[in-house]
Amino acid sequence: SPDFNSNSNSNSTSTPSPLSHLKIEIDEHEHDAHDLFSNPSLLSHLGNAIADPPVSLTQLAISLESRLNRDGSRIDPNTSLLLQYISRNRCIRNLTLELSAYRMGHCIADMMEIFRPFFECNDRWQSLDVTTRFGMPAKAVSLLMEALLVRGTRIGGRRRKRRSLDRIRFCQVGPSGVECFLTFLGIHPEVIPRVICLDSNWLENRGCEFLAEMLRRTNVKGKTIPFPVEEIHLRNEGMERRGLQLLVTALAERRTPLETLVLEHNCGIGGSKGMMVIADAFQHNPDAIPSNLCLSGNRMGPRGLGSLGRVLAKRKYPLEELRLENNCLCDESVKEFADAFRERPANVPKRLILDGNRFEEEGFLRLLGLIAKRDCPLEILDMNYIIAD
């Protein structure tokens, strides 16, 4: 939408707003003669507009719904033509792929071949977000990850040192795809991103072993280097308690703790036993607990929150944020959590999110008594609609 000057009679030249976000949905339905993907001329006009240097396109989303050639093996020529134009834009920072094609390996192979110049010449690329409907085979994930090895390596005709992305997210790619991703990062630690997000992939114990091993130390040419990731987000993974134990044990052994850890919606924490696994892992090194900890949606038992509170009370510094939304916390669990900080109220988290739980007046008053202490650092308390009648 052009941002025209409010005064139409002004002599100043109006400047259109730059196009920053673009989403292209390529579906599997039949197209008529007036359809964009059936008209190479229209595709050329659109492609040239996108590839034109003045267009500062920063976010690109491609939704590929089985748009294959008639032999069912490759992306059709018109779609390939549009992707070639897009690959000429050097301003894209965030790349999102929504893939629902059945022959995923062939689609990824075609896209990586088309986008190779983009990967090699675009050092602004910072984020990769991949969502699939039918899962992604390990071969397709491997082809996708190989693009990271050439990111920004050829700019101005010279090879440059490889740099990792800031964020990578995989959603619904399946256990084998996640294991391939983690294995690739172990072999090529120079492309490990700062933020790793895994959502609804059903991370199995084997995948947790790969992740835990990299969290400890990564071996490169006979030397060990720290794992450079700063944030790990695991949502709807449904991991088993054994996988959770592997993960938190590796985190407790780190010299430099993560900044953020998200274990949301049934990541092996359900019930008091899952929370006790976390508490036991950090018992001897509580400062290794990430400063931003999210444990929302895990249905903790009455004793689980108390065990976590007793470990947090041993830290040198309080957490920046602790999120415990929708955990079915009861009056007993809140009282145990407040009692854990009775001797050391200075270790209460600065931001405590308890939205979506219900407890009675006694637990509420116990929590308020803790907050009222002079050295309590609490800045934000979110407890909407949680007082039981």
C-alpha positions in Angstrom: 0.0 0.0 0.0 1.6 3.3 -1.1 2.0 5.8 1.7 1.0 8.9 -0.2 1.7 12.4 1.1 -1.4 13.8 2.9 -1.2 17.0 0.9 -1.9 16.0 -2.7 -1.0 19.5 -4.0 2.4 19.4 -2.4 5.4 19.6 -4.7 7.2 17.0 -2.7 7.4 13.5 -4.2 5.6 10.8 -2.3 7.5 7.6 -1.6 5.7 4.2 -1.5 6.1 2.1 1.6 8.6 -0.8 1.0 7.2 -4.3 0.7 8.6 -6.1 3.7 6.3 -9.2 4.1 5.3 -11.6 1.3 3.5 -15.0 1.5 3.0 -17.1 -1.6 0.6 -20.0 -1.4 1.1 -22.6 -4.1 -1.7 -25.2 -4.0 -2.4 -28.4 -5.8 -5.7 -27.4 -7.4 -6.3 -27.1 -11.1 -5.5 -23.6 -12.5 -7.3 -21.8 -15.3 -5.8 -19.6 -18.0 -6.2 -16.5 -15.8 -4.4 -18.0 -12.9 -1.0 -16.5 -11.9 0.8 -19.8 -12.1 -0.6 -20.5 -15.6 0.7 -17.2 -17.0 4.5 -16.9 -17.3 4.2 -13.2 -18.3 2.4 -12.3 -15.1 4.9 -14.4 -13.1 7.7 -12.4 -14.8 6.2 -9.1 -13.8 5.7 -10.2 -10.2 9.1 -11.8 -10.0 10.9 -8.7 -11.3 9.1 -6.6 -8.8 10.2 -8.9 -5.9 13.8 -9.1 -7.1 14.1 -5.4 -7.7 16.7 -4.0 -5.3 14.4 -1.2 -3.9 12.0 -3.8 -2.5 13.3 -4.4 1.0 11.6 -7.8 1.4 12.6 -9.0 4.9 10.1 -11.9 5.5 9.2 -14.5 2.9 6.8 -17.3 3.5 6.3 -20.1 0.8 3.4 -22.5 1.3 3.9 -25.4 -1.1 0.8 -27.6 -1.4 2.0 -30.5 -3.7 2.6 -28.1 -6.6 4.4 -30.7 -8.6 4.9 -31.4 -12.3 2.6 -34.0 -14.0 5.0 -36.8 -13.4 4.7 -36.1 -9.7 8.4 -35.8 -9.1 9.5 -32.2 -9.5 8.2 -28.7 -9.0 6.5 -27.5 -12.1 8.3 -25.0 -14.4 6.1 -21.9 -13.7 6.5 -22.3 -9.9 10.2 -22.8 -10.5 10.3 -19.6 -12.5 8.8 -17.6 -9.6 11.1 -19.1 -7.1 14.1 -18.1 -9.3 13.0 -14.5 -9.2 12.5 -14.6 -5.5 16.0 -16.0 -5.0 17.5 -12.9 -6.5 16.3 -10.7 -3.5 19.2 -10.2 -1.1 17.3 -8.5 1.7 15.3 -11.5 3.0 15.9 -12.1 6.7 13.2 -14.6 7.7 12.4 -17.6 5.5 9.3 -19.7 6.2 8.5 -22.9 4.4 5.1 -24.6 4.8 5.4 -27.8 3.0 2.6 -30.3 2.4 3.9 -32.1 -0.7 4.0 -35.9 -0.6 7.3 -36.2 -2.4 9.1 -34.0 0.0 12.6 -35.0 -0.9 12.2 -34.0 -4.6 10.6 -30.6 -3.7 13.3 -29.7 -1.3 16.0 -30.7 -3.8 14.5 -28.5 -6.4 14.1 -25.6 -4.0 17.6 -25.8 -2.7 19.0 -25.8 -6.2 17.0 -22.8 -7.1 17.8 -20.9 -3.9 21.5 -21.7 -3.8 22.6 -18.3 -5.1 20.3 -16.7 -2.5 22.0 -18.7 0.3 25.5 -18.0 -1.0 25.0 -14.2 -1.4 22.6 -13.3 1.4 24.3 -12.8 4.7 21.2 -11.0 6.1 19.3 -14.3 6.3 18.7 -14.9 10.0 15.7 -17.2 10.6 14.4 -20.5 9.1 10.9 -21.8 10.0 9.8 -25.1 8.5 6.3 -26.6 9.0 5.1 -29.8 7.4 1.8 -31.6 7.3 3.0 -35.2 6.6 6.4 -35.1 8.3 9.7 -34.7 6.6 12.1 -37.5 5.7 15.7 -37.3 7.0 17.0 -36.9 3.4 14.9 -33.8 2.9 16.1 -32.3 6.2 19.7 -33.0 5.3 19.2 -31.2 2.0 17.7 -28.2 3.8 20.5 -28.1 6.3 23.2 -28.1 3.6 22.0 -24.7 2.7 23.3 -23.4 6.0 26.8 -24.5 5.0 26.9 -22.0 2.1 25.1 -19.1 3.8 26.9 -15.8 2.9 30.0 -17.6 1.6 30.1 -15.7 -1.7 29.6 -12.0 -1.4 31.4 -9.7 -3.8 33.1 -12.7 -5.5 35.0 -13.7 -2.4 34.4 -16.6 0.0 33.5 -15.6 3.5 33.5 -17.4 6.8 30.3 -19.3 7.5 28.0 -17.8 10.1 25.1 -19.5 11.8 21.5 -18.4 11.7 19.9 -16.6 14.7 16.9 -19.0 14.9 15.7 -22.3 13.4 12.3 -23.8 14.0 10.9 -27.2 13.0 7.3 -28.0 13.4 5.7 -31.4 12.7 8.7 -32.8 10.8 8.6 -36.0 12.8 11.2 -37.8 15.1 13.5 -38.9 12.2 13.6 -35.4 10.8 14.5 -33.9 14.2 17.2 -36.5 14.8 18.7 -35.7 11.4 18.7 -32.0 12.2 20.4 -32.5 15.6 23.0 -34.9 14.1 23.8 -32.4 11.4 24.4 -29.7 14.1 26.8 -32.1 15.9 28.8 -32.6 12.7 28.8 -28.9 11.8 28.7 -26.9 15.0 29.6 -23.7 13.2 26.1 -23.5 11.9 24.3 -24.1 15.3 21.8 -21.3 15.7 21.3 -19.1 18.8 17.7 -20.3 19.2 16.4 -23.8 18.5 12.6 -24.3 18.4 11.0 -27.8 18.1 7.2 -27.9 18.0 5.0 -31.0 17.8 7.7 -33.3 16.5 7.3 -36.1 19.1 10.9 -35.9 20.2 11.9 -39.5 21.2 14.6 -40.5 23.7 17.1 -41.0 20.9 16.6 -37.4 19.8 17.0 -36.2 23.4 20.3 -38.1 23.6 21.6 -36.2 20.5 20.5 -32.9 22.0 22.0 -33.7 25.5 25.3 -34.7 24.0 25.6 -31.4 22.1 24.6 -29.5 25.2 27.5 -30.9 27.1 30.4 -30.6 24.6 30.7 -30.6 20.8 33.8 -32.2 19.3 35.5 -30.4 16.3 38.8 -31.7 14.9 39.8 -33.2 18.1 38.9 -30.1 20.2 35.9 -29.6 22.4 34.0 -26.4 22.2 30.9 -25.3 24.2 27.5 -25.6 22.5 26.7 -22.0 21.5 22.9 -22.2 21.6 21.3 -19.7 24.1 17.6 -20.6 23.9 15.8 -24.0 23.5 12.0 -24.1 23.0 10.3 -27.4 23.1 6.5 -27.3 22.7 4.0 -30.2 22.4 6.8 -32.7 22.0 5.3 -35.4 24.3 8.8 -36.6 25.3 9.1 -39.3 27.8 10.4 -38.8 31.3 13.7 -40.5 30.3 14.2 -37.9 27.6 13.5 -35.1 30.0 16.0 -36.5 32.4 18.7 -36.6 29.7 18.0 -33.1 28.7 18.0 -31.4 32.2 21.0 -33.4 33.3 23.0 -32.1 30.4 21.8 -28.5 31.2 22.9 -28.9 34.8 26.4 -29.8 33.7 26.9 -26.6 31.6 29.3 -24.0 32.7 27.3 -21.3 31.0 23.6 -21.7 31.5 21.0 -21.1 28.8 19.2 -17.8 28.7 15.8 -19.4 28.0 14.3 -22.9 28.3 10.7 -23.6 27.3 9.2 -27.0 28.1 5.6 -26.4 27.3 2.6 -28.7 27.1 3.5 -32.3 28.1 7.2 -32.3 27.7 7.7 -35.2 30.0 6.8 -33.1 33.1 3.3 -34.3 33.8 2.7 -34.9 37.5 5.0 -34.4 40.5 7.6 -36.9 39.4 8.4 -34.9 36.3 9.1 -31.8 38.3 11.2 -33.8 40.8 13.3 -34.9 37.9 14.1 -31.3 37.1 14.7 -30.4 40.7 17.0 -33.4 41.3 19.1 -32.6 38.2 19.8 -29.0 39.4 20.1 -29.8 43.1 23.9 -29.4 43.1 24.1 -26.7 40.5 21.0 -24.4 40.8 22.7 -21.6 39.0 22.7 -23.6 35.8 18.9 -23.2 35.6 18.1 -20.9 32.7 17.2 -17.3 33.8 13.9 -17.5 31.8 12.1 -20.8 32.5 8.7 -21.7 31.0 6.9 -24.8 32.3 3.4 -24.0 31.2 0.7 -26.5 30.4 2.3 -29.5 32.1 -0.3 -30.3 34.9 2.2 -30.4 37.8 1.2 -32.3 40.9 0.9 -30.7 44.4 4.5 -31.6 45.4 6.3 -30.7 42.2 6.2 -26.9 42.5 7.5 -27.1 46.0 10.6 -29.1 45.0 11.4 -26.7 42.2 11.0 -23.7 44.6 13.5 -25.2 47.1 16.1 -25.5 44.3 15.5 -21.9 43.0 15.9 -20.6 46.6 19.6 -21.9 46.5 20.5 -19.7 43.5 22.9 -16.8 43.8 20.5 -14.6 41.7 16.8 -14.8 41.1 15.3 -16.0 37.8 14.3 -13.2 35.4 11.0 -15.0 34.6 9.1 -18.2 35.7 6.0 -19.1 33.7 3.6 -21.7 35.2 0.4 -21.0 33.3 -2.3 -23.7 33.1 -0.6 -26.2 35.4 -3.6 -27.2 37.6 -1.7 -25.7 40.6 -3.7 -26.2 43.8 -3.6 -24.4 47.2 -1.1 -26.9 48.6 1.4 -26.5 45.8 1.4 -22.7 46.0 1.9 -22.8 49.8 4.9 -25.1 49.4 6.3 -22.8 46.7 6.0 -19.7 49.0 7.4 -21.6 52.0 10.5 -22.6 49.9 11.5 -18.9 49.8 10.7 -18.0 53.4 14.4 -17.8 54.4 15.6 -16.3 51.1 12.9 -14.1 49.6 15.6 -12.3 47.5 15.6 -15.4 45.2 11.9 -15.1 44.2 11.7 -14.8 40.4 11.4 -11.2 39.1 8.4 -12.1 36.9 6.0 -14.9 38.1 3.2 -16.0 35.8 0.5 -18.1 37.4 -2.4 -17.4 35.0 -4.9 -20.2 34.4 -4.5 -22.0 37.8 -6.9 -22.1 40.8 -6.1 -22.1 44.4 -7.8 -21.0 47.6 -7.4 -18.0 49.9 -4.8 -19.5 52.2 -2.4 -20.1 49.3 -3.0 -16.6 47.9 -2.3 -15.0 51.3 0.9 -17.1 51.8 2.1 -15.8 48.4 1.2 -12.2 49.3 3.1 -12.5 52.6 6.2 -13.5 50.6 5.9 -10.6 48.2 5.5 -8.1 51.1 9.0 -8.8 52.4 11.4 -5.9 51.8 14.1 -7.8 49.8 11.7 -9.6 47.5 12.6 -8.7 43.9 9.2 -9.5 42.3 8.3 -7.0 39.7 5.4 -8.7 37.8 2.8 -11.1 39.2 0.2 -12.4 36.7 -2.5 -14.4 38.5 -5.7 -13.6 36.6 -8.8 -15.7 37.4 -7.1 -18.2 39.7 -8.8 -17.7 43.1 -11.1 -20.5 43.8 -14.6 -19.6 45.1 
